Amino acid sequence: MKSKNIILLLCTSTLALVSCEQAEVIEGTSANIGISPSISLDVPYHVENDGALNFRSTKDYFEISDSLAKLSEKEFRNWETLNQFESYRTYTDNIIEAIYTAMDDAPSKVTELLKQNKQFVYMTEDSLVYSTIQSRAYQNIINKNGIFYINGIKNIVDSKYITLATTDNSKSIQRIAYLNPISSKERSEQINFDLFSYTKSDNTKRAYAECYLIKNTAFEDSHGSNQIMVQFQIKVDGKKKRPTGWKHYSTEYSVSQIKGIFNGIPTETYPNGYVKSYGTITIDAPAKVSLGEGKMGFYTKNLMNFSVRNMSDPLKAPDCIHFKAETRGTGPEGVGYNYYKGKYITPQNCIKGVADICPLHQNVYSR
């Protein structure tokens, strides 16, 4: 069986990726028929015939996923081209671009395009179009069908869950909620942190921001063993005022004044990788972080410096989340995002003089 092997090289602050052909992959027993069960020791992953990435191990999966998150839009596209891989991110970006173009040139086609692609994208009440899979880490490494492999073990990602495929490549009952899985009154549920907007005081530009807690999960064997890394993610978007109304556009994004108190995060493991203890993780990052230029910007922070095996407990709700999200056009103004135990301050009203919502931190003001 032939497959294309890819070597990831880290050179100074950028990623250089080199593609090469390997005549044959070592055969063995796999949980998925027709999938390479073993990868050459010097190659962290390769592209399978179905266009999905097959990682050598969960360790390689997390390391490469973290590295891809640091690439600029142009660097990420170049990486895909060099390695002949099309990610879910690129596939859905093209759909989103087509819908935004239709909004301007052929509004009557928008509903049809949304219906045709409802598996991949959706539209918000403010006419923003987003991928149904919100995790940036997954967007970067899955193919358009939501698939990636760990040493031949097929993982399938959808908008809320990651599922282990069975030996006949169908979905199994083993699945894990990865998007905002919060524990509430002895049960597990999924919540969404609110999407907020802020319109610049001169009424020319608008910024949008929302955030997520993600259990970045990868199944590593056919019995359902998995590794999990908990992440905090911020998404920033923008619009500008046109004579015909507010229009989405590509611009530069940034976040700053990030503070958060996150509960129920693994802090220690046993030698076998299972969770030994949980604790509270605090983020305090006041400096502005550029998210690059593109259709939207993402900030992802690992809340652990290790992954854990078979973490069955849902996450606990954070005490608070604060940050400021800007576009190039709204700066120095932006979305002052302030969450405290399920309550928010509306960013448009969050200016100096408004009472602090959180007893532990000052508000992050929009202007």
HELIX and SHEET records of a PDB file:
HELIX    1   1 THR A   58  ALA A   69  1                                  12    
HELIX    2   2 GLU A   73  ASN A   83  1                                  11    
HELIX    3   3 TYR A   88  ASP A  105  1                                  18    
HELIX    4   4 PRO A  107  LYS A  109  5                                   3    
HELIX    5   5 VAL A  110  GLN A  116  1                                   7    
HELIX    6   6 ARG A  136  ILE A  141  1                                   6    
HELIX    7   7 PRO A  347  ASN A  349  5                                   3    
SHEET    1   A 8 THR A  14  GLN A  22  0                                        
SHEET    2   A 8 SER A   3  CYS A  11 -1                                        
SHEET    3   A 8 TYR A  45  VAL A  47 -1                                        
SHEET    4   A 8 LEU A  53  PHE A  55 -1                                        
SHEET    5   A 8 ILE A 147  ILE A 150  1                                        
SHEET    6   A 8 ILE A 153  VAL A 157 -1                                        
SHEET    7   A 8 TYR A 161  ALA A 165 -1                                        
SHEET    8   A 8 LYS A 171  ALA A 177 -1                                        
SHEET    1   B 2 VAL A 121  MET A 123  0                                        
SHEET    2   B 2 VAL A 129  SER A 131 -1                                        
SHEET    1   C 3 ARG A 187  GLN A 190  0                                        
SHEET    2   C 3 PRO A 181  SER A 184 -1                                        
SHEET    3   C 3 LEU A 315  LYS A 316  1                                        
SHEET    1   D 4 PHE A 196  THR A 199  0                                        
SHEET    2   D 4 LYS A 205  PHE A 219 -1                                        
SHEET    3   D 4 ASN A 226  ARG A 242 -1                                        
SHEET    4   D 4 GLY A 245  HIS A 248 -1                                        
SHEET    1   E 4 PHE A 196  THR A 199  0                                        
SHEET    2   E 4 LYS A 205  PHE A 219 -1                                        
SHEET    3   E 4 ASN A 226  ARG A 242 -1                                        
SHEET    4   E 4 GLY A 297  ASN A 302 -1                                        
SHEET    1   F 4 PHE A 196  THR A 199  0                                        
SHEET    2   F 4 LYS A 205  PHE A 219 -1                                        
SHEET    3   F 4 ASN A 226  ARG A 242 -1                                        
SHEET    4   F 4 VAL A 308  ARG A 309 -1                                        
SHEET    1   G 3 VAL A 275  ALA A 285  0                                        
SHEET    2   G 3 THR A 251  THR A 269 -1                                        
SHEET    3   G 3 VAL A 289  GLY A 294 -1                                        
SHEET    1   H 5 VAL A 275  ALA A 285  0                                        
SHEET    2   H 5 THR A 251  THR A 269 -1                                        
SHEET    3   H 5 CYS A 320  THR A 327 -1                                        
SHEET    4   H 5 VAL A 335  TYR A 340 -1                                        
SHEET    5   H 5 LYS A 343  TYR A 344 -1                                        
END                                                                             
